[in-house]
Amino acid sequence: MVAEKTLTRNEYYKLAHECRDYALRLANFDQNLVDRALCLEFNAFLKRVRRYDRLHQPLEGIRPARPITRRMVLSVVIIAWVLVILLGASIFGRFALLANSTIFTLVIALLVVPPPIYGTSVEAIEGRLFFVVQTMQTMLESGEMAFSEAAYFNVRDVLREASDELRQQVYLNRMSERTRPW
């Protein structure tokens, strides 16, 4: 994908505010779960941000979010289990019993595996958004955008607010993991 749009000061200003609002909104979700709608929203956001000429190169390394939820994985495994039960006995004979017990064990194991293993958690989305914010802060500090003094301080404060919010959410999530009894 090639950068299609020039990043103007006005668009940069709007993007900084959008990042801050996005960071504040992400704080309302459970950090450890995979939310399909948030993953799809982030993928659209990332695709749109990468279209800017000055952001395309630095954000090239960010991978899109994987919108694979526990419900989706369990659905596939349970459908396979039902197919083995229905078709397996008549086609495979004794192999069906082995496959049936294996799939049952897989279903139980999937209930224990944390969702971020197969999908992108809200915390990972926040981390990727944090990288976007840091990239924008670096551009701002280097003087690339050539803002007036008032606009510079306004955008700097907005980006700092987004950065602080994202850093706080990741920190709080790490602290809550340490205090869990399991």
Backbone as CSV, one residue per row, in Angstrom:
resi,resn,N_x,N_y,N_z,CA_x,CA_y,CA_z,C_x,C_y,C_z
1,MET,0.845,-1.177,0.000,0.000,0.000,0.000,0.893,1.243,0.000
2,VAL,0.578,2.167,-0.832,1.351,3.392,-0.987,0.591,4.544,-0.322
3,ALA,1.358,5.463,0.252,0.742,6.639,0.875,0.021,7.454,-0.194
4,GLU,-1.212,7.816,0.085,-2.054,8.492,-0.892,-2.329,9.949,-0.556
5,LYS,-2.281,10.297,0.725,-2.685,11.634,1.146,-1.517,12.359,1.811
6,THR,-1.492,13.649,1.623,-0.506,14.493,2.299,-1.045,14.837,3.681
7,LEU,-0.188,14.695,4.676,-0.582,15.005,6.051,-0.411,16.502,6.279
8,THR,-1.518,17.217,6.251,-1.491,18.658,6.487,-1.566,18.931,7.987
9,ARG,-1.311,20.166,8.368,-1.397,20.531,9.786,-2.812,20.337,10.315
10,ASN,-3.807,20.694,9.510,-5.196,20.554,9.931,-5.548,19.078,10.156
11,GLU,-5.137,18.215,9.246,-5.422,16.784,9.411,-4.642,16.197,10.583
12,TYR,-3.425,16.658,10.776,-2.621,16.224,11.913,-3.309,16.613,13.221
13,TYR,-3.797,17.817,13.282,-4.503,18.326,14.464,-5.736,17.465,14.752
14,LYS,-6.516,17.185,13.713,-7.717,16.351,13.877,-7.343,14.930,14.286
15,LEU,-6.277,14.397,13.707,-5.837,13.046,14.031,-5.362,12.951,15.481
16,ALA,-4.693,13.984,15.964,-4.250,13.999,17.361,-5.452,13.951,18.301
17,HIS,-6.475,14.725,18.012,-7.684,14.709,18.842,-8.395,13.359,18.727
18,GLU,-8.411,12.786,17.549,-9.044,11.476,17.365,-8.308,10.400,18.164
19,CYS,-6.983,10.465,18.186,-6.204,9.501,18.973,-6.517,9.627,20.461
20,ARG,-6.621,10.858,20.939,-6.942,11.062,22.350,-8.333,10.510,22.680
21,ASP,-9.318,10.824,21.842,-10.679,10.334,22.077,-10.742,8.809,22.000
22,TYR,-9.988,8.249,21.063,-9.939,6.795,20.899,-9.330,6.153,22.151
23,ALA,-8.249,6.739,22.671,-7.602,6.217,23.879,-8.549,6.273,25.076
24,LEU,-9.272,7.369,25.208,-10.221,7.493,26.322,-11.356,6.480,26.198
25,ARG,-11.788,6.203,24.987,-12.871,5.245,24.769,-12.403,3.812,25.023
26,LEU,-11.175,3.491,24.647,-10.652,2.138,24.868,-10.540,1.803,26.354
27,ALA,-10.416,2.820,27.187,-10.291,2.593,28.629,-11.563,1.998,29.229
28,ASN,-12.675,2.058,28.506,-13.941,1.548,29.028,-14.141,0.051,28.799
29,PHE,-13.201,-0.604,28.160,-13.351,-2.018,27.833,-12.419,-2.866,28.677
30,ASP,-12.787,-4.139,28.832,-11.947,-5.086,29.549,-10.666,-5.289,28.742
31,GLN,-9.531,-5.007,29.355,-8.254,-5.001,28.652,-7.803,-6.384,28.187
32,ASN,-8.255,-7.435,28.842,-7.784,-8.783,28.534,-8.626,-9.515,27.507
33,LEU,-9.763,-8.980,27.160,-10.644,-9.669,26.222,-10.419,-9.211,24.791
34,VAL,-10.834,-10.053,23.870,-10.790,-9.718,22.453,-12.189,-9.250,22.064
35,ASP,-12.282,-8.044,21.561,-13.561,-7.491,21.116,-13.492,-7.337,19.595
36,ARG,-14.292,-8.120,18.905,-14.244,-8.152,17.433,-14.499,-6.765,16.831
37,ALA,-15.494,-6.062,17.353,-15.821,-4.739,16.809,-14.653,-3.763,16.979
38,LEU,-13.977,-3.813,18.139,-12.828,-2.934,18.364,-11.659,-3.299,17.446
39,CYS,-11.467,-4.584,17.208,-10.396,-5.007,16.298,-10.662,-4.504,14.885
40,LEU,-11.886,-4.641,14.432,-12.223,-4.175,13.086,-12.114,-2.654,12.992
41,GLU,-12.519,-1.964,14.061,-12.409,-0.504,14.087,-10.945,-0.074,14.039
42,PHE,-10.094,-0.762,14.818,-8.674,-0.411,14.807,-8.057,-0.676,13.435
43,ASN,-8.427,-1.780,12.809,-7.881,-2.081,11.479,-8.249,-0.997,10.473
44,ALA,-9.480,-0.510,10.544,-9.902,0.578,9.649,-9.131,1.858,9.978
45,PHE,-8.948,2.143,11.272,-8.188,3.321,11.706,-6.750,3.237,11.205
46,LEU,-6.118,2.082,11.383,-4.730,1.906,10.969,-4.582,2.052,9.455
47,LYS,-5.509,1.498,8.731,-5.475,1.600,7.269,-5.584,3.068,6.835
48,ARG,-6.459,3.792,7.494,-6.658,5.213,7.161,-5.432,6.043,7.529
49,VAL,-4.834,5.767,8.675,-3.666,6.534,9.123,-2.449,6.234,8.250
50,ARG,-2.319,4.998,7.813,-1.183,4.637,6.958,-1.246,5.285,5.579
51,ARG,-2.373,5.808,5.211,-2.490,6.464,3.908,-1.793,7.818,3.860
52,TYR,-1.493,8.382,5.025,-0.795,9.667,5.064,0.682,9.456,4.737
53,ASP,1.207,10.341,3.929,2.578,10.190,3.446,3.611,10.167,4.568
54,ARG,3.473,10.987,5.572,4.469,11.065,6.642,4.310,9.970,7.692
55,LEU,3.174,9.314,7.720,2.943,8.261,8.717,3.055,6.862,8.133
56,HIS,3.050,6.765,6.822,3.069,5.443,6.186,4.309,4.642,6.586
57,GLN,5.472,5.199,6.401,6.730,4.493,6.685,6.875,4.114,8.166
58,PRO,6.703,5.053,9.114,6.902,4.684,10.523,5.882,3.668,11.045
59,LEU,4.683,3.642,10.465,3.639,2.749,10.973,3.539,1.450,10.174
60,GLU,4.484,1.253,9.288,4.447,0.066,8.442,4.581,-1.230,9.245
61,GLY,5.303,-1.175,10.357,5.542,-2.366,11.160,4.387,-2.781,12.057
62,ILE,3.379,-1.957,12.197,2.248,-2.310,13.067,1.363,-3.317,12.343
63,ARG,1.144,-4.432,13.009,0.271,-5.459,12.419,-1.184,-5.125,12.712
64,PRO,-2.059,-5.468,11.786,-3.494,-5.272,12.060,-3.944,-6.181,13.207
65,ALA,-5.017,-5.799,13.833,-5.566,-6.583,14.940,-6.230,-7.856,14.402
66,ARG,-6.125,-8.937,15.166,-6.768,-10.206,14.797,-8.131,-10.279,15.491
67,PRO,-9.219,-10.161,14.736,-10.550,-10.164,15.358,-11.100,-11.575,15.584
68,ILE,-10.316,-12.416,16.242,-10.731,-13.795,16.494,-11.103,-13.911,17.974
69,THR,-12.366,-14.146,18.238,-12.841,-14.219,19.621,-12.945,-15.669,20.074
70,ARG,-13.064,-15.845,21.376,-13.223,-17.188,21.942,-14.476,-17.852,21.386
71,ARG,-15.532,-17.089,21.231,-16.785,-17.632,20.710,-16.596,-18.205,19.299
72,MET,-15.821,-17.514,18.482,-15.572,-17.988,17.120,-14.777,-19.293,17.126
73,VAL,-13.732,-19.350,17.942,-12.896,-20.557,18.007,-13.697,-21.731,18.544
74,LEU,-14.460,-21.490,19.602,-15.277,-22.566,20.160,-16.336,-23.037,19.171
75,SER,-16.896,-22.122,18.413,-17.904,-22.505,17.411,-17.315,-23.451,16.366
76,VAL,-16.132,-23.135,15.891,-15.483,-23.998,14.892,-15.193,-25.368,15.483
77,VAL,-14.681,-25.410,16.694,-14.351,-26.687,17.323,-15.615,-27.497,17.603
78,ILE,-16.667,-26.845,18.052,-17.909,-27.572,18.345,-18.552,-28.088,17.062
79,ILE,-18.489,-27.319,15.988,-19.011,-27.805,14.699,-18.218,-29.028,14.249
80,ALA,-16.895,-28.987,14.402,-16.074,-30.151,14.050,-16.436,-31.340,14.926
81,TRP,-16.700,-31.081,16.188,-17.072,-32.144,17.122,-18.391,-32.790,16.694
82,VAL,-19.370,-31.976,16.361,-20.674,-32.507,15.915,-20.508,-33.312,14.628
83,LEU,-19.685,-32.835,13.706,-19.449,-33.578,12.460,-18.788,-34.923,12.736
84,VAL,-17.848,-34.951,13.648,-17.202,-36.217,14.000,-18.210,-37.169,14.626
85,ILE,-19.069,-36.646,15.464,-20.074,-37.495,16.110,-21.058,-38.038,15.074
86,LEU,-21.541,-37.176,14.190,-22.543,-37.596,13.211,-21.963,-38.455,12.090
87,LEU,-20.851,-38.033,11.525,-20.292,-38.735,10.378,-19.210,-39.739,10.757
88,GLY,-18.560,-39.479,11.857,-17.408,-40.289,12.228,-17.708,-41.743,12.493
89,ALA,-18.769,-42.022,13.196,-19.066,-43.404,13.569,-19.318,-44.263,12.338
90,SER,-20.017,-43.741,11.377,-20.328,-44.544,10.194,-19.144,-44.629,9.227
91,ILE,-18.320,-43.612,9.182,-17.218,-43.600,8.214,-15.917,-44.140,8.815
92,PHE,-15.593,-43.728,10.022,-14.281,-44.046,10.577,-14.285,-45.154,11.635
93,GLY,-15.421,-45.529,12.113,-15.488,-46.613,13.104,-14.862,-46.229,14.420
94,ARG,-13.813,-46.967,14.828,-13.185,-46.746,16.132,-12.423,-45.421,16.201
95,PHE,-12.000,-44.915,15.072,-11.289,-43.639,15.042,-12.197,-42.510,15.532
96,ALA,-13.499,-42.646,15.314,-14.447,-41.615,15.731,-14.428,-41.421,17.241
97,LEU,-14.292,-42.500,17.987,-14.250,-42.402,19.447,-13.003,-41.630,19.898
98,LEU,-11.864,-41.905,19.281,-10.637,-41.193,19.605,-10.757,-39.714,19.239
99,ALA,-11.289,-39.435,18.045,-11.459,-38.050,17.606,-12.444,-37.314,18.498
100,ASN,-13.508,-38.000,18.904,-14.513,-37.394,19.769,-13.908,-36.991,21.109
101,SER,-13.129,-37.857,21.709,-12.518,-37.532,23.001,-11.449,-36.452,22.842
102,THR,-10.742,-36.458,21.730,-9.727,-35.427,21.477,-10.372,-34.056,21.331
103,ILE,-11.455,-33.985,20.591,-12.130,-32.706,20.394,-12.756,-32.224,21.700
104,PHE,-13.311,-33.133,22.498,-13.859,-32.754,23.797,-12.757,-32.150,24.675
105,THR,-11.579,-32.771,24.669,-10.445,-32.243,25.433,-10.034,-30.866,24.895
106,LEU,-10.079,-30.687,23.585,-9.743,-29.406,22.972,-10.721,-28.313,23.403
107,VAL,-12.016,-28.647,23.482,-13.020,-27.675,23.931,-12.722,-27.239,25.356
108,ILE,-12.417,-28.193,26.223,-12.096,-27.863,27.616,-10.820,-27.014,27.666
109,ALA,-9.824,-27.365,26.856,-8.571,-26.611,26.849,-8.795,-25.182,26.351
110,LEU,-9.665,-24.999,25.375,-9.936,-23.657,24.854,-10.596,-22.757,25.892
111,LEU,-11.298,-23.344,26.827,-11.904,-22.548,27.885,-10.857,-22.038,28.869
112,VAL,-9.707,-22.692,28.900,-8.639,-22.295,29.814,-7.667,-21.322,29.147
113,VAL,-7.487,-21.442,27.843,-6.539,-20.594,27.108,-7.060,-19.161,27.071
114,PRO,-6.230,-18.183,27.423,-6.681,-16.785,27.384,-6.916,-16.323,25.942
115,PRO,-7.948,-15.526,25.722,-8.283,-15.066,24.368,-7.167,-14.321,23.635
116,PRO,-6.284,-13.571,24.310,-5.219,-12.886,23.554,-4.249,-13.821,22.824
117,ILE,-4.299,-15.115,23.118,-3.433,-16.057,22.412,-3.831,-16.155,20.942
118,TYR,-5.116,-16.176,20.647,-5.569,-16.344,19.262,-6.169,-15.076,18.671
119,GLY,-6.427,-14.065,19.464,-6.970,-12.802,18.963,-6.183,-11.637,19.539
120,THR,-6.541,-10.440,19.169,-5.865,-9.243,19.674,-6.708,-8.626,20.784
121,SER,-6.128,-8.548,21.966,-6.843,-8.006,23.118,-6.934,-6.482,23.012
122,VAL,-7.800,-5.921,23.841,-7.947,-4.467,23.893,-6.630,-3.835,24.337
123,GLU,-5.925,-4.495,25.241,-4.639,-3.977,25.695,-3.637,-3.901,24.535
124,ALA,-3.636,-4.900,23.661,-2.732,-4.887,22.503,-3.118,-3.773,21.529
125,ILE,-4.408,-3.530,21.385,-4.853,-2.416,20.540,-4.361,-1.101,21.131
126,GLU,-4.454,-0.978,22.456,-3.956,0.235,23.109,-2.454,0.401,22.885
127,GLY,-1.721,-0.692,22.937,-0.286,-0.623,22.697,0.023,-0.163,21.282
128,ARG,-0.740,-0.627,20.324,-0.532,-0.217,18.933,-0.923,1.244,18.726
129,LEU,-1.993,1.659,19.373,-2.383,3.067,19.305,-1.328,3.941,19.984
130,PHE,-0.750,3.445,21.064,0.313,4.157,21.761,1.499,4.399,20.820
131,PHE,1.823,3.418,19.996,2.912,3.583,19.030,2.578,4.667,18.010
132,VAL,1.314,4.720,17.571,0.885,5.774,16.646,1.050,7.141,17.308
133,VAL,0.631,7.245,18.566,0.736,8.512,19.292,2.200,8.907,19.463
134,GLN,3.056,7.951,19.795,4.484,8.256,19.946,5.091,8.734,18.629
135,THR,4.690,8.115,17.544,5.182,8.531,16.227,4.757,9.966,15.930
136,MET,3.518,10.286,16.259,3.030,11.645,16.041,3.764,12.638,16.943
137,GLN,4.053,12.237,18.180,4.794,13.112,19.093,6.210,13.376,18.560
138,THR,6.840,12.365,18.019,8.180,12.533,17.441,8.153,13.502,16.269
139,MET,7.131,13.366,15.425,6.987,14.288,14.292,6.790,15.718,14.787
140,LEU,5.982,15.877,15.810,5.696,17.207,16.343,6.963,17.840,16.932
141,GLU,7.692,17.056,17.723,8.895,17.578,18.376,10.001,17.908,17.376
142,SER,10.028,17.209,16.255,11.068,17.477,15.257,10.771,18.739,14.449
143,GLY,9.564,19.275,14.601,9.199,20.490,13.880,8.747,20.234,12.451
144,GLU,8.508,18.974,12.117,8.084,18.603,10.766,6.789,19.281,10.342
145,MET,5.892,19.493,11.279,4.569,20.003,10.934,4.521,21.537,10.883
146,ALA,5.519,22.198,11.411,5.629,23.663,11.364,4.375,24.364,11.883
147,PHE,3.957,23.980,13.103,2.809,24.618,13.741,3.203,25.979,14.305
148,SER,2.211,26.824,14.463,2.440,28.064,15.208,2.630,27.672,16.674
149,GLU,3.119,28.583,17.475,3.417,28.253,18.862,2.177,27.800,19.633
150,ALA,1.073,28.499,19.460,-0.165,28.147,20.172,-0.681,26.776,19.723
151,ALA,-0.682,26.543,18.419,-1.159,25.255,17.904,-0.230,24.130,18.340
152,TYR,1.062,24.383,18.359,2.044,23.384,18.789,1.745,22.923,20.214
153,PHE,1.557,23.876,21.124,1.314,23.512,22.518,-0.032,22.827,22.693
154,ASN,-1.017,23.216,21.913,-2.318,22.570,21.977,-2.210,21.111,21.535
155,VAL,-1.590,20.873,20.386,-1.440,19.507,19.882,-0.543,18.689,20.804
156,ARG,0.515,19.309,21.320,1.407,18.605,22.242,0.638,18.126,23.475
157,ASP,-0.216,18.992,24.021,-0.994,18.619,25.200,-1.992,17.506,24.888
158,VAL,-2.605,17.570,23.727,-3.562,16.530,23.336,-2.847,15.189,23.179
159,LEU,-1.704,15.183,22.530,-0.951,13.938,22.353,-0.414,13.409,23.678
160,ARG,-0.004,14.304,24.555,0.447,13.863,25.887,-0.703,13.241,26.671
161,GLU,-1.875,13.836,26.545,-3.050,13.286,27.237,-3.359,11.881,26.719
162,ALA,-3.302,11.703,25.407,-3.541,10.374,24.822,-2.470,9.396,25.276
163,SER,-1.230,9.825,25.256,-0.116,8.976,25.673,-0.237,8.584,27.141
164,ASP,-0.545,9.540,27.982,-0.701,9.264,29.416,-1.841,8.293,29.677
165,GLU,-2.951,8.466,28.977,-4.106,7.579,29.153,-3.754,6.152,28.738
166,LEU,-3.098,6.007,27.608,-2.727,4.676,27.131,-1.700,4.030,28.054
167,ARG,-0.727,4.798,28.488,0.287,4.268,29.399,-0.355,3.854,30.721
168,GLN,-1.297,4.646,31.204,-1.973,4.332,32.464,-2.789,3.048,32.344
169,GLN,-3.484,2.854,31.244,-4.284,1.650,31.077,-3.415,0.399,31.048
170,VAL,-2.310,0.461,30.334,-1.406,-0.690,30.280,-0.817,-0.944,31.666
171,TYR,-0.440,0.107,32.372,0.119,-0.040,33.710,-0.907,-0.636,34.674
172,LEU,-2.135,-0.110,34.636,-3.169,-0.633,35.532,-3.486,-2.088,35.237
173,ASN,-3.466,-2.451,33.980,-3.730,-3.833,33.621,-2.617,-4.746,34.136
174,ARG,-1.384,-4.310,34.037,-0.250,-5.100,34.538,-0.330,-5.236,36.060
175,MET,-0.707,-4.170,36.738,-0.810,-4.222,38.198,-1.935,-5.146,38.626
176,SER,-3.049,-5.145,37.909,-4.167,-6.023,38.284,-3.806,-7.480,38.036
177,GLU,-2.949,-7.754,37.055,-2.511,-9.133,36.822,-1.628,-9.634,37.955
178,ARG,-0.839,-8.757,38.540,0.044,-9.161,39.634,-0.731,-9.478,40.911
179,THR,-1.864,-8.831,41.109,-2.603,-9.003,42.345,-3.671,-10.092,42.255
180,ARG,-3.804,-10.720,41.123,-4.808,-11.792,41.003,-4.355,-13.000,41.812
181,PRO,-5.300,-13.687,42.440,-4.931,-14.827,43.278,-4.493,-16.049,42.479
182,TRP,-4.753,-16.106,41.206,-4.367,-17.299,40.450,-3.164,-17.041,39.683
